[in-house]
Amino acid sequence: NDARDLLEDEHLQVREFFTSVTVPQSGHDVIDVSAPYRFSETPALRGLSAPVHGADSAEILAGLPAIASPARSEAVSKGHHYRPLAGIRVCDFTWMLAGPLTTRVLADYGADVIKIESESRIDTIRLMGAQPSGTGSINTNGVYNDASANKRAIRLNLNTSRGIELAKELVAKSDIVTNNYTPDRMDRWGLGYEDLRKIKSDIIMLTLPVMGGSGPYRGYGSYGNGVIAYGGLSSNMGFEDRAPVGIAPLYSDFAAPYSAVSALMSALFYREKTGVGQFIELSQAEATINLMGTGIMEAASNGDLPPRIGNRSRDVAPHGAFPCLGDDRWIAITCESDDDWQRLTNVLAAQELMDDPRFATNFDRLKHEEALEDEIGSRTKEREVWELMHELQAETVMAAVVEDLEDMVTRDLHLQRHLVPVQGDDDGLTFLTHAQPARIDGKLAPIKRSPRWGEHDTEVYRDILGLTESEIVKLTAAEVIF
C-alpha cells in the first residue's frame, strides 16, 4: 500500500481509523490517523487539533493540580525505584514477536510475566531464526532469548477443560492478560474479556490482532513483512527507480510493542485511580500506519504521495550517507543550517565548497543536490569513518557511522552500554541482548535469561495456584501440564 491506498482501504474505513483534524487558525480540516489502540472504558481522544502556540499558557502557569502517586513512593521505599512494575503480574499468552516484545518491556521493569505455552501451541519463534553453532534446541533460539528475558514460563494445555480452569485461576491472581492471536481465539477458549472480568473484575486485558478486532480483514494474520507492506512503510522507502524495499528487521514487530506498553500504562494508571480494569485492542497494522508521518495528511489534502528520496531530506541538504575509507564504509551526515555547512566544510578542509555559489544557501544546495553529494563523497572517501564521525560531532555537525552488526557489538563503546550478556544457567551459552532504552533513575533494568521450556511449572502451580506435588504429577501425566 501507499498513502492513497490506505485512505481508500475498506477495512480501515469500516474501522473509522482516519479522523478529521482542524488546522489551528486557518480553520481547514485535514485527514489524519487516529490512535492504534482502543479502550473499553476510556476511549482514546480523536480529532483534536494541535495547540496554537501559547494557547494553554494561562492555565498551565496558574498551576495544575499535582497527581500523587503513592504506589511509586512505596516502591521507592522498598528499593524498587528502577523496577517500577514490581508487584504487577502478567498472564502472558503471546507468541512470535510483537506480543512477547511487549511483555518483555513489562518484565524488564519488574512485572512478573508468566509465559504460557504447550506442546500443542508452542511459541513458534522458538523454532525459527538464529541458533548457536552445534545442536540447537527450543531453548537456544536467539530471537526467543531476546524476546523473553526476565519472564517465567509454564506449560498449560488449553485444549483440555482442566487447562482452561487453571488458566482462569491464574488470571484471578494476575493484573494483566495479554495475547496476540486472531480476535476470537481467546473467546473460543472461554478466556475472552467478558469471561475473565467475571473472575477478576478489575482485570486489564490486551489483545494485539494484526488487523484489529473488527472490519473485513479482522481474521487476517501476518508476519512483520506483511504488516509493514500493508501499513505503507515499504512503498515509502528507497528510491523512485527501484522496487519497494521495506525494512529487514520487520520493524512493525519492534514498534507496536511500545504503543501497547503505553496503552497498558494508561490502563494501570486508570485502574489505580478508579479500581476499574478494561479491555484494550491494539491493531499492529494501525500502529504501523502511525509511523507514516505526514504522508496520510499529504495524500488526503492534495492527492500527492511523498516522494521516495532514499537517504535525502525534502527540507535540508546535505542529508545522506557518504562513502569512507574501506570496504562498504559509510557515514551519515546532516546539515540543518548554513552554520552546519560551514563547519562541515571546515572539517573536510574544503573552503572551495564554501565559496561555491551552487552551495551558498540551503535552497541552493537542495537545487544542486546531486553535485553537492558528489563533492562531499569525493572528500569523505579519503577519511576513516569513526575518526570523521567524532571530528564532526565535536564541531556539532550531526554525523554517525552507518554501523553493521559487527560495529555494534565490538566497536561502538557507547552502544555496548545497552547490550547485556546473559549467561545460561546450565548450557554454558551466553546470549547478548538489548537493555531497554529508558533508564529509570539512571539505572538499566536488570536482565535475567529467558526461561527454559516449562521451567517454572512447579513453582507457579505450587506457589501461586496452591497445587500439591502429587497434583502436578497427575496433571502432567494427563497432559494438562504438557
Order of alpha helices (4+ residues) and beta strands (2+ residues): alpha-alpha-beta-beta-beta-alpha-alpha-beta-alpha-beta-alpha-beta-alpha-beta-alpha-alpha-beta-alpha-alpha-beta-alpha-alpha-beta-beta-alpha-alpha-alpha-alpha-alpha-beta-beta-beta-alpha
